[in-house]
Amino acid sequence: MNRKYLQSSNVSAVRYQPFTGLLEIAFHDGQVYQYFKVPAKLYSDMMHASSHGNFFNYNIRRQFTYRKLG
């Protein structure tokens, strides 16, 4: 799972594992969360969104089971 760094005011980087749907999101404030069973299409849409942070807030945050790593 390679980390992809983003040009975003909120999201620093993401990692995604398509076989399990594990999406890891690192924020600029140092917090890291893992979201479970995120569909590949949703991840792809986020990566192509004009605002990664807005897409995350409206389509992923509070929509999937997650755990905080740091």
C-alpha positions in Angstrom: 0.0 0.0 0.0 1.8 3.1 -1.2 1.1 6.5 0.3 0.0 9.2 -2.2 0.6 12.7 -1.2 -2.2 15.2 -2.1 -2.4 18.9 -2.8 -5.1 19.6 -0.2 -5.7 22.1 2.6 -6.9 19.3 4.9 -5.7 15.9 3.7 -2.0 15.2 3.6 -1.8 11.7 2.1 -3.9 8.6 1.5 -3.2 4.9 1.1 -5.7 2.4 -0.3 -5.8 -1.4 -0.5 -8.3 -2.4 -3.1 -8.7 -6.0 -2.1 -9.9 -5.1 1.4 -11.2 -1.6 0.8 -8.9 -0.2 3.5 -8.5 3.5 3.1 -5.9 5.3 5.3 -6.1 9.1 5.4 -3.4 11.3 7.0 -4.3 14.9 7.8 -2.0 17.9 8.0 -2.5 18.0 11.8 -0.8 14.6 12.1 -3.9 12.5 12.7 -4.3 9.3 10.8 -7.5 7.3 10.3 -8.2 4.0 8.7 -11.6 3.5 7.0 -12.9 0.0 6.3 -14.6 -1.5 3.3 -14.4 1.7 1.2 -15.4 0.8 -2.5 -12.7 1.2 -5.1 -15.0 3.5 -7.1 -15.4 5.8 -4.1 -11.6 6.0 -3.7 -11.1 6.7 -7.4 -13.7 9.4 -7.3 -12.0 11.0 -4.3 -8.6 11.0 -6.0 -10.2 12.8 -9.0 -12.3 15.2 -7.0 -11.4 18.9 -7.3 -11.4 19.1 -3.5 -10.2 15.9 -1.7 -11.2 17.3 1.7 -14.7 18.1 0.7 -15.2 14.8 -1.0 -13.9 13.0 2.1 -16.2 15.0 4.4 -19.3 14.4 2.3 -18.8 10.8 1.1 -16.5 9.0 3.5 -16.3 10.6 6.9 -19.0 9.1 9.2 -20.1 6.8 6.4 -17.7 3.9 7.1 -16.3 2.1 10.2 -13.0 3.6 11.1 -10.2 3.7 13.7 -7.8 6.4 14.7 -4.2 5.5 14.5 -2.4 8.7 15.5 
